[in-house]
Amino acid sequence: MNTATTEIRIQTFKPEYAEAFRALNVAWISSFFEMEESDYKALNHPQEYILDKGGEIFVALSGTAVIGVCAMIRINEQVYELAKMAVSEQAQGRGAGRQLGIAAIEWARQQGAARIILDSNRKLDAALHLYHKLGFKEVARQVDSPYQRADIQMVLDLV
């Protein structure tokens, strides 16, 4: 399949996407950092760790292939965390990350979120560029991160 010309569409999570959610995230995390306990919790148990707590997982599809994923984790009624965003190496640069981010932000807005936070790392230039394009701003750390690798926190205020 020529994924360069196949349309990208965004869907919410189904159990059959669990392995792709895990594999895409393990691939990018392992290429830059080491997997951490919090990674394993979210990636091995997305139903319990994300969905059952009021969050959602978004999947970017090109044809039937999962090319990207991201999660919106509910912190409380007002705050969600954009997390676990990953796009396959072959599909990078095609806008899947941007589409995932837009879908996740719109979903959080529909849930009544006032703020979305995210943790990242300064060496992830492409990710930080995307977050800025989506409207996120760097802030002094407001919420403790479960990730050793997180050296930047960003927020997007929705109200």
Backbone hydrogen bonds, N-H to C=O, Kabsch-Sander energy under -0.5 kcal/mol:
donor,donor_aa,acceptor,acceptor_aa,energy
3,T,1,M,-1.1
5,T,2,N,-1.1
6,T,2,N,-0.7
9,R,61,L,-2.3
11,Q,59,V,-2.7
13,F,57,I,-1.8
17,Y,14,K,-2.6
18,A,15,P,-1.7
21,F,17,Y,-2.6
22,R,18,A,-2.2
23,A,19,E,-3.2
24,L,20,A,-2.7
25,N,21,F,-1.3
26,V,22,R,-2.8
27,A,23,A,-2.2
28,W,24,L,-1.8
29,I,25,N,-2.7
30,S,26,V,-2.5
31,S,27,A,-1.2
32,F,28,W,-1.1
32,F,29,I,-0.8
33,F,29,I,-3.6
39,D,36,E,-0.7
40,Y,36,E,-2.0
41,K,37,E,-2.1
42,A,38,S,-2.0
43,L,39,D,-2.9
44,N,40,Y,-2.6
45,H,41,K,-1.3
49,Y,45,H,-2.9
50,I,46,P,-2.0
51,L,46,P,-2.1
52,D,47,Q,-3.5
54,G,51,L,-1.8
55,G,50,I,-2.3
56,E,72,M,-2.1
58,F,70,C,-3.5
59,V,11,Q,-3.2
60,A,68,G,-3.1
61,L,9,R,-3.2
61,L,59,V,-0.5
62,S,65,A,-2.6
63,G,7,E,-0.7
65,A,62,S,-1.9
67,I,60,A,-2.8
67,I,65,A,-0.7
68,G,60,A,-1.3
69,V,86,A,-2.7
70,C,58,F,-1.9
71,A,83,A,-3.5
72,M,56,E,-3.2
73,I,71,A,-0.5
73,I,81,E,-3.0
75,I,73,I,-0.5
75,I,79,V,-2.5
76,N,79,V,-2.0
80,Y,115,R,-2.0
81,E,73,I,-3.0
82,L,117,I,-2.6
83,A,71,A,-2.8
83,A,81,E,-0.6
86,A,69,V,-2.5
86,A,84,K,-0.5
88,S,67,I,-3.1
91,A,88,S,-1.1
92,Q,88,S,-0.8
92,Q,89,E,-0.8
94,R,91,A,-1.3
99,Q,95,G,-2.4
100,L,96,A,-2.7
101,G,97,G,-2.7
102,I,98,R,-2.6
103,A,99,Q,-2.3
104,A,100,L,-2.6
105,I,101,G,-2.6
106,E,102,I,-2.5
107,W,103,A,-2.2
108,A,104,A,-2.5
109,R,105,I,-2.4
110,Q,106,E,-2.2
111,Q,107,W,-1.4
112,G,109,R,-1.5
113,A,108,A,-2.4
114,A,78,Q,-2.7
115,R,78,Q,-2.2
116,I,156,L,-2.2
117,I,80,Y,-2.6
118,L,154,M,-1.9
120,S,152,I,-2.6
124,L,121,N,-2.1
125,D,123,K,-1.4
128,L,124,L,-2.6
129,H,125,D,-2.5
130,L,126,A,-2.2
131,Y,127,A,-2.7
132,H,128,L,-2.3
133,K,129,H,-2.2
134,L,130,L,-2.0
135,G,132,H,-1.4
136,F,131,Y,-2.5
137,K,155,V,-2.6
139,V,153,Q,-2.5
150,A,147,Y,-0.8
151,D,120,S,-2.0
151,D,149,R,-0.5
152,I,120,S,-1.4
153,Q,139,V,-0.6
154,M,118,L,-2.5
155,V,137,K,-2.5
156,L,116,I,-2.4
158,L,114,A,-3.2
159,V,114,A,-1.0
